[in-house]
Amino acid sequence: MDTYYKDLQLQYEGFLKTPFLWNGKGVFDLYQFDINTIKTSIFSTEITKTPRLGKLVERFVSFELQQNSTIKILTENIQIQQEKITLGELDCLLLKDKKPIHLEIIYKFYLYDNSASKIEIERWIGPNKKDSLVQKLTKLKEKQLPLLHSQQCIPYLKNLNLDAEKIAQQLYFKAQLFVPLKDYGKEFPLINNNCIIGFYVTLLELNQFKECKFYIPNKHNWLVQPHTNINWLNFNDFTTNLQQFLSEERAPLCWLKKTNGELIKIFVIWW
């Protein structure tokens, strides 16, 4: 097995092991999809061109759903158009126990920024402050989910003998969450705390980890659970490599190997 397929398998395994951001009904009364976690299987779908991370996750979800005998995928990535203008996309229409569901698929990385808002749920933001959990949930609630009930969607549903009023709408929302170093180990309301898998630091705060080893995975390998079979960097080489990211106002996800052998994911922020 070459490096590409080894990485792909590790990405799939990391994706499977990522917890859902909540279970059942969550914020904004949005419901999570309920699926029994399958044992890790070999990801066998052919991927010829490397898609962006969000599209890769959609392929992973599709493959996971196909392994479940109670689920039948009807169609995926349905472009809803009006006079050749795309209004939006439905990620997946499926039957679960013969009941129709419109499923929207989301996989995110969020950092907890206490200064972002006085409202707890608004404190989960993207690593580069370009998006947030509340922005994503608002878009789902106000734009993506209502698309199913639009006039333009009716012909697509008719082709599948579906009625929008009888289709449940649910999310497949997984996330990796990171908190400030000083808050690592604390409990946070409104989200599944199992999603908190690491912390974030500034360049200055990194100095307390001078004896540790580091690794900077590519974006697709952000999904992967840290392991030792890589070329680790010492502190000096790591901070030298960081400069390019931070100068471009990009916060990279990194792996940290402590002196006791513990492996943990961290973000190094520029802000």
C-alpha positions in Angstrom: 0.0 0.0 0.0 1.6 3.3 -1.0 1.7 6.4 1.1 -1.4 8.0 -0.4 -3.6 5.1 0.4 -2.1 4.7 3.9 -2.8 8.3 4.6 -6.4 7.9 3.2 -7.1 5.0 5.5 -5.7 6.9 8.5 -7.9 9.9 7.5 -10.9 7.7 7.3 -10.2 6.1 10.7 -9.7 9.5 12.3 -12.9 10.8 10.8 -14.8 7.7 12.1 -13.5 8.3 15.6 -14.4 12.0 15.7 -17.4 12.5 18.0 -20.6 14.3 17.0 -20.8 17.8 18.2 -23.9 17.0 20.1 -26.4 14.1 20.3 -30.1 14.3 19.6 -31.6 17.9 19.5 -29.0 20.6 19.9 -28.6 24.3 19.4 -31.2 26.0 17.2 -33.3 22.8 17.6 -31.2 21.1 14.9 -31.2 17.3 15.1 -28.2 15.1 14.8 -28.4 12.0 12.7 -28.4 8.9 14.8 -26.1 6.2 13.5 -24.3 3.3 15.3 -20.6 3.7 15.0 -19.3 0.9 12.8 -16.0 -0.9 13.5 -13.2 0.6 11.5 -13.3 -0.8 8.1 -11.0 -0.5 5.0 -12.0 2.5 3.0 -12.3 1.1 -0.4 -13.9 3.9 -2.5 -11.6 5.0 -5.4 -10.6 8.6 -5.2 -8.7 9.7 -8.3 -8.3 13.4 -7.6 -7.7 14.7 -4.1 -10.8 16.7 -3.1 -10.8 19.5 -0.6 -11.3 18.4 2.9 -15.0 19.0 3.1 -15.7 17.0 0.0 -13.4 14.2 1.3 -15.5 14.0 4.5 -18.6 13.7 2.3 -17.1 10.7 0.6 -16.2 9.2 4.0 -19.8 9.7 5.3 -21.2 8.2 2.1 -19.0 5.1 2.5 -19.9 4.8 6.2 -23.6 5.0 5.4 -23.3 2.3 2.7 -21.9 -0.1 5.4 -25.2 0.2 7.3 -28.0 -2.2 6.3 -30.7 0.1 7.6 -29.7 2.9 5.3 -30.3 3.4 1.6 -28.8 6.4 -0.1 -31.1 7.8 -2.7 -29.0 10.6 -4.1 -26.1 12.9 -3.1 -24.9 16.4 -3.9 -28.1 17.5 -5.5 -27.6 20.9 -7.1 -30.9 22.9 -6.9 -31.0 25.3 -9.8 -33.2 28.1 -11.1 -32.7 29.1 -14.7 -29.1 27.7 -14.7 -28.3 29.5 -11.5 -27.4 27.2 -8.6 -29.4 28.2 -5.5 -27.7 25.6 -3.3 -27.0 21.9 -2.7 -28.6 19.1 -0.7 -25.8 16.9 0.6 -27.7 13.7 0.8 -31.2 12.2 0.6 -31.5 8.8 2.1 -33.9 6.2 3.6 -33.2 5.1 7.2 -35.5 2.3 8.2 -37.4 3.2 5.1 -38.0 6.8 6.4 -36.8 9.6 4.2 -34.1 12.0 5.6 -32.4 15.0 4.2 -28.9 14.9 5.6 -26.5 17.9 5.7 -22.8 16.9 6.4 -20.5 19.1 8.3 -17.0 18.6 9.8 -15.3 21.5 11.5 -12.4 22.6 13.6 -13.3 25.2 16.2 -11.3 27.1 18.9 -12.9 28.5 22.1 -12.3 32.2 22.3 -13.6 33.7 25.5 -13.3 37.2 24.2 -15.3 36.5 21.0 -18.7 37.1 22.7 -20.6 37.3 26.0 -22.8 34.5 24.7 -21.3 31.0 25.3 -22.2 29.4 22.0 -20.7 32.3 20.0 -17.3 31.7 21.4 -16.5 28.7 19.2 -14.7 30.2 16.1 -12.6 29.0 13.2 -8.8 28.8 13.7 -8.3 32.0 11.6 -11.4 33.8 12.9 -13.0 33.6 9.5 -16.0 31.6 10.6 -17.8 30.4 13.7 -20.1 27.7 14.9 -23.1 30.1 15.2 -22.5 31.4 11.7 -22.6 27.8 10.4 -25.7 26.9 12.4 -27.5 30.1 11.2 -26.7 29.3 7.6 -28.0 25.8 8.0 -31.2 27.0 9.7 -31.9 29.9 7.3 -30.5 28.8 4.0 -29.4 25.2 3.5 -32.3 23.4 5.2 -35.1 25.5 3.9 -33.9 24.7 0.3 -35.7 21.4 0.6 -39.0 23.2 0.8 -38.4 25.6 -2.1 -40.4 25.5 -5.3 -37.2 24.8 -7.2 -36.7 21.6 -5.3 -40.1 20.1 -6.1 -39.0 18.5 -9.5 -36.0 16.9 -7.9 -38.1 15.3 -5.2 -40.8 14.2 -7.6 -38.2 12.2 -9.6 -37.6 10.3 -6.4 -41.2 10.0 -5.4 -40.6 12.1 -2.3 -42.7 14.8 -0.6 -40.7 17.5 1.2 -43.3 17.6 4.0 -42.6 13.9 4.8 -38.8 14.2 4.9 -37.0 14.7 8.2 -34.0 17.1 8.2 -31.0 16.2 10.2 -27.3 17.0 10.5 -24.2 14.9 10.4 -22.1 17.4 12.4 -18.7 16.2 13.7 -16.0 18.5 15.1 -12.6 18.7 16.6 -12.5 21.4 19.3 -9.6 23.2 20.9 -9.5 25.3 24.0 -7.0 27.8 25.5 -4.1 26.0 27.2 -5.1 27.3 30.6 -8.6 25.8 30.1 -7.6 22.4 28.8 -9.4 19.8 30.9 -12.4 22.0 31.8 -16.0 21.2 30.8 -17.9 23.4 28.4 -21.7 23.7 28.1 -23.8 23.2 25.0 -21.4 20.9 23.1 -20.2 17.3 23.4 -17.0 17.7 25.5 -15.6 14.5 23.9 -15.0 16.7 20.9 -12.3 18.7 22.8 -9.2 16.9 21.8 -6.5 19.5 22.3 -5.6 23.1 23.1 -4.2 26.2 21.3 -1.3 28.4 22.1 0.5 31.5 21.0 4.1 31.5 19.8 5.1 32.9 23.2 3.2 30.1 25.1 5.0 27.5 23.0 8.2 28.2 24.9 7.1 26.0 27.8 7.3 23.0 25.3 10.9 23.5 24.3 11.8 19.9 25.2 9.0 18.4 23.1 8.8 17.2 19.5 6.5 18.5 16.9 4.9 17.7 13.5 2.9 19.8 11.1 0.5 17.6 9.0 -1.1 18.7 5.8 -4.7 19.8 5.8 -6.2 16.4 4.9 -4.2 14.8 7.7 -5.8 17.1 10.2 -8.3 14.2 10.4 -5.7 11.7 11.5 -5.2 10.7 15.1 -1.5 11.4 16.1 0.9 8.5 15.8 4.6 8.1 16.1 5.5 6.9 12.6 6.5 10.3 11.3 9.6 12.6 11.2 9.4 14.7 14.3 10.8 18.2 14.5 12.7 19.7 17.4 11.5 23.0 18.9 13.8 25.2 16.9 13.0 23.6 13.5 9.3 23.6 14.3 9.2 27.3 15.2 11.2 28.2 12.1 8.6 26.3 10.0 5.8 28.1 11.8 6.9 31.5 10.7 5.5 31.1 7.2 2.1 30.1 8.5 1.8 32.9 11.1 3.1 35.6 8.7 0.3 34.6 6.4 -2.2 34.7 9.3 -2.8 31.0 9.1 -3.1 29.0 12.3 -1.8 25.5 11.6 -2.9 22.3 13.3 0.2 20.5 14.8 1.0 17.4 16.7 2.9 17.7 20.0 4.9 14.8 21.4 5.6 15.4 25.1 8.7 14.0 26.8 6.5 11.3 28.5 5.4 10.1 25.0 1.9 11.6 25.2 0.7 12.7 21.8 -1.8 15.6 21.4 -3.1 17.9 18.7 -2.6 21.7 19.1 -3.2 24.8 17.1 -0.6 27.6 17.1 -2.5 30.9 16.6 -1.3 34.1 15.0 -4.0 36.3 16.7 
